[in-house]
Amino acid sequence: MTEAGGPGAIALVLGWLRAGYPAGVPRGDYVALLGILRRRLTDTEVRLIASELVAMAQQGELLTTADVERLVGSATLDEADPSDVARVSARLAAGGWPLVRVP
């Protein structure tokens, strides 16, 4: 993925998320996931994707837009456990997320 974002980037990321998390994103992956997204996307793009994550919550899990907004605004996004980041990165890679930045 290039540094430039926009609607095309958002659609790509959502596709990777759906492929990497076919049963929905578990609540325990949100901090690492949003931290990874924040490294590559703008805050606006992360917020747009976060609003879509509510619809992609793991089946049976109650997640609101306010819950995700709190996570997006949380300083803990940059403090995700390395093992969580590795696990989430593997799920994203399985869905097609590029592990290396494209210049």
C-alpha positions in Angstrom: 0.0 0.0 0.0 1.3 3.4 -0.8 1.4 6.4 1.6 -1.5 8.0 -0.3 -4.8 6.9 1.1 -8.3 7.8 0.1 -11.4 5.8 -0.7 -9.5 3.2 -2.7 -7.2 2.5 0.3 -10.2 2.2 2.6 -11.8 -0.3 0.3 -8.6 -2.3 0.1 -8.1 -2.4 3.9 -11.7 -3.4 4.5 -11.3 -6.2 1.9 -8.1 -7.4 3.7 -9.9 -7.2 7.1 -12.8 -9.3 5.8 -10.5 -11.9 4.3 -8.3 -12.0 7.4 -11.2 -12.1 9.8 -14.0 -14.0 8.0 -15.8 -14.7 11.4 -15.4 -11.0 12.5 -12.8 -9.1 14.4 -12.5 -10.3 18.0 -12.5 -7.5 20.6 -9.0 -8.5 21.8 -7.5 -7.6 18.4 -8.8 -4.1 18.2 -6.0 -2.3 20.0 -3.3 -4.0 17.9 -5.3 -3.7 14.7 -6.1 0.0 15.0 -2.5 0.6 16.0 -1.3 -1.1 12.8 -3.8 0.8 10.7 -2.8 4.1 12.4 0.8 3.5 11.2 -0.2 3.5 7.6 -3.4 5.6 7.3 -4.5 9.0 8.3 -6.7 9.5 11.4 -9.7 10.2 9.1 -9.1 6.9 7.3 -8.7 5.0 10.5 -12.0 6.5 11.8 -13.8 5.5 8.7 -12.5 2.0 8.9 -13.2 1.8 12.6 -16.9 2.6 11.9 -17.0 -0.3 9.6 -15.4 -2.5 12.2 -18.6 -2.2 14.3 -20.4 -4.1 11.6 -17.6 -6.6 11.4 -17.5 -7.4 15.1 -17.2 -11.1 16.0 -20.6 -12.7 16.0 -22.4 -12.4 19.4 -20.1 -9.5 20.5 -21.7 -6.2 21.3 -19.6 -3.4 20.0 -20.7 0.2 19.4 -19.3 3.0 17.4 -18.5 4.7 20.7 -16.5 1.7 21.8 -14.4 1.9 18.7 -14.1 5.7 18.9 -12.7 5.3 22.4 -10.1 2.8 21.1 -9.2 5.1 18.2 -8.6 8.0 20.5 -6.8 5.9 23.1 -3.1 6.3 23.6 -2.9 2.6 24.2 -3.0 2.0 20.4 0.7 2.7 20.3 1.3 0.4 23.3 -0.1 -2.8 21.9 1.6 -6.0 23.1 4.2 -7.2 20.5 2.6 -10.7 20.5 -0.8 -9.1 19.7 0.7 -7.0 16.9 2.4 -10.2 15.5 -0.9 -12.2 15.7 -3.0 -9.4 14.1 -0.3 -8.8 11.4 -0.4 -12.5 10.5 -4.2 -12.3 10.1 -3.9 -9.2 7.9 -1.2 -10.8 5.8 -3.4 -13.9 5.4 -6.1 -11.5 4.0 -3.7 -9.9 1.6 -2.3 -6.9 3.6 1.1 -6.0 2.3 3.7 -6.5 5.0 6.2 -4.2 3.3 5.5 -0.6 2.3 5.3 0.1 -1.4 7.2 3.3 -2.3 
